Amino acid sequence: MFADVALAAAVDRAEGRLVAEIAEGAAARRPQARSLVKTLSGGVVAYTGPAAPSNKAIAIGLGEPLEEGQLAAIEAEWRSRNEPMRIELATLADSRIGAVLTARGYRLLGFENVLGRSLDLLDETAPVNGLTIAPVEASDEASWFDVMVEGFAAPDPSPAPAEVCPREILQEVFADLAGASGFVRYLARLDGELAGAASLRLDGAIAQLCGATTVPAFRRRGIQTAMLHRRLADARKAGCTLAVITTQPGSKSQENTQKRGFELLYARAILVREWM
């Protein structure tokens, strides 16, 4: 699969709509958090609350120039909140933007990979004995939150250090995420025991695999692969033509998704400016 600027813009702008919805929902639920959403260079800049992983600029510079005056005004808002300014810059964005950002004091924190696959045809996957995967019912919401928080609080080792959020922030993140449009949550049970949780967001033709995790005690049993296949099948039934996922470079998640037909589309450089 070939990714050009237009495809990267479509994928990153879907991500921008997601973080904007998260911030807008948080503003309604927690006015004291001072959540806000801004536009910048064709992309979105969102602030949900202190140290939230959805605090970022995404989809900037994909077909539009960077307006430094706009950026300076947004930086002032972030500085007033004592929140580092984080920009996830696609490798297909305007190549001049990186130099502008580093001159402004941004430092490279790391990279993330964006992978995608067509949903035209899906291959079969071997069933896992005793495993059931189902959308979350109202009575299961607390269980979904518990499994997501437990799994993401204990990431697998990877070549690049994973960003681990405190448990209380993860709880708020998943609560905010659950209110986004087109969002579907899943729970996996192995022999009746809670073993994993996953999520999917449908944004037009794009299916975003927003997050999935397996309880540490149940890892390496094919549960992640089964949850991935279930979400891909549901996305195809919903009319999506492209599924995308973001992973840490060289991680087990990347390995698993590439085995399921995903290809590297592009990367994002994660640039952060902190305030003295």
TAHU-V291729 format. One record per pair of residues at least 24 apart in sequence whose C-alpha atoms are under 6 Angstrom apart, sorted by the first residue. I is the first residue (numbers start at 1). J is the second residue. D is the distance in Angstrom with one decimal. If there is no record, write none. Layout:
# TAHU-V291729
{{I,J,D} {I,J,D}}
This chain:
# TAHU-V291729
{{3,265,5.3} {5,92,5.8} {9,62,5.7} {12,59,4.8} {13,59,5.6} {16,44,5.3} {16,58,5.8} {19,54,5.8} {20,46,5.8} {21,180,5.9} {22,176,5.4} {22,177,5.8} {23,48,4.4} {41,65,5.9} {41,66,5.1} {56,86,4.9} {56,87,5.6} {57,87,4.6} {58,88,5.4} {61,93,4.9} {61,94,5.3} {62,93,4.7} {84,273,5.6} {84,274,4.6} {85,272,5.5} {85,273,5.1} {86,271,5.7} {86,272,4.4} {87,270,5.9} {87,271,5.2} {88,268,5.7} {88,269,5.7} {88,270,4.7} {89,268,5.0} {89,269,5.1} {90,267,5.9} {90,268,4.2} {91,267,5.7} {91,268,5.8} {105,273,6.0} {106,271,5.8} {106,272,5.1} {106,273,4.4} {107,271,5.5} {107,272,5.5} {108,271,4.7} {109,270,5.5} {109,271,5.6} {110,270,5.3} {111,268,5.6} {111,269,4.7} {111,270,5.6} {112,247,5.8} {112,248,5.1} {112,249,5.9} {112,267,5.7} {112,268,5.3} {113,246,5.5} {113,247,5.3} {113,249,5.9} {113,267,4.4} {114,245,5.8} {114,246,4.6} {114,265,5.7} {114,266,5.6} {114,267,5.7} {115,244,5.6} {115,245,5.4} {115,262,5.8} {115,263,5.2} {115,264,4.4} {115,265,5.2} {116,243,5.5} {116,244,4.3} {116,262,5.0} {116,263,5.5} {117,242,5.8} {117,243,5.5} {117,262,4.7} {118,241,5.9} {118,242,4.8} {119,236,5.9} {119,241,5.0} {119,242,5.6} {130,190,5.3} {130,191,4.8} {131,189,5.6} {131,190,4.4} {132,188,5.6} {132,189,5.3} {133,187,5.7} {133,188,4.4} {134,186,5.4} {134,187,5.7} {135,185,5.6} {135,186,4.3} {136,185,5.5} {136,186,5.2} {148,197,5.9} {151,213,5.2} {151,214,5.6} {151,215,5.1} {158,251,5.0} {205,240,4.1} {205,241,5.3} {206,240,5.5} {206,242,5.1} {206,243,5.8} {207,243,4.6} {208,243,6.0} {208,244,5.2} {209,245,5.2}}
